[in-house]
């Protein structure tokens, strides 16, 4: 009889009277990479939370069914128990400590101690061997193909760098047997995702079992030995690698055929709405190094780069979230983008890439989130009371929120539901609704489709085109997903090493984009020449 690394038998889960998982059965072999896919709300996160003993499961009534690890039936009621069984998990939300360094996070609870102090003071009070910790942290990061200063504080890292630190922390554990990866590539571009795929295959070849949750179906098809498809809490399909096609996976996951968004070519005004001249941004790992860029009124401009080459620095720099130098002009008027309020008042708004930490008030309602920036940033949704004071215009707030829930097809119980209870796609729609309340002249969207399923992704891309055309809004989409940018953009700006490498039409060849990514674009060469003069 074959022994499995992990067996799931008749797994059920209820939240109150609502059943969210229905008789899940699964057998995963040692050294297998097993994919779990499904649309937002299909039960993937609940399934992973059960397997890792997340406290939210215990506090909501536990689960029904059996979890068997290496032949032993386990009551998975705490993360400590799952760790003891040799499990590790990379969560969608980072669990790093921002005020600690990269190496301190990687070696947390597994620190090396200075032997001489350990003999005198005991293991718990012994001094930490920082040099050895740094060395081991660097080795594990290099194993991932990611070179970064191990002394840097987590809070100063880009999101993709944080993801590699999370992964490094788990695989540094020599007792690890089963690794759960919940959307690990959602914050990574194609280059870094490829690095991670190689690491996953190497780990599996050495006997580690990997459960891989992803919305990127081409990655599932490329790396997984088998895949299980969840929909509405049910297992609807299972496929071996040789049986997988993108069309088959998409249809099984969504229950219908997904039509990809593509924008019709159109002529835009040649007038600039925002101009950057010799623009520098000091964002660790995402520096911008003196670019000149004109953004045309009414266009959708795509901006992309390899990981760490500046695309995020451009977005955050233009909102003054990191120190900048150079000149920024809005409709021929020089503005100080270090003053966020001034940028907003001039008509610039940004939706960040990390919506849960920077874009949303997770414990607050849908209503609070949609009107927050308009209410407190522009004093919208206020009415005069007794001619002296201004109070919230509850009727206007209600009408606005209900309108956006209907218009953007936000799936929710009602406007009072907490945002943390919604799927990633619906959370992103709320970010967009908040931006639309501000009615900006130019909207920056950072990684707008990150961490959402293929159906929600197409709806968000449709939405970007719609707000650009119907609201006559200039939109800058900063993304690692080149294929998406080519489908919706009028032009695509490619950065390399913090400089503008090239601006290409969306129908340019893969070869032209590859050259631009690697710094062989005409803009990059011109900047290099001017810097050398």
Secondary structure, DSSP 8 states (H G I E B T S, - for coil): ----SEEEEEEEEEETTEEEEEEEEEEE-TT-EEEEE--TTSSHHHHHHHHTT-HHHHHTT--EEEEEETTEE----SHHHHHHTTEEEE-SS----TTSBHHHHHTTTS--B-HHHHHHH-TTTS-B-HHHHHHHHHHHHHHTT----TTSBGGGS-HHHHHHHHHHHHHT-TT--EEEEESTTTT--HHHHHHHHHHHHHHHHTT-EEEEE-S-HHHHHHH-SEEEEEETTEEEEEEEGGG--HHHHHHHHHSS---------------EEEEEEEEEE--TTS-EEEEEEEEETT-EEEEEESTTSSHHHHHHHHTTSS-EEEEEEETTEE--TTSHHHHHHTTEEEE-S-IIIII--TTSBHHHHHHHHHHHHS--SEEEETTTEEEE-HHHHHHHHHHHHHHTT---S-TTSBGGGS-HHHHHHHHHHHHHHHT-SEEEEESTTTT--HHHHHHHHHHHHHHHHHTT-EEEEE-S-HHHHHHH-SEEEEEETTEEEEEEETT--HHHHHHHHTT-SHHHHHHHHHHH-
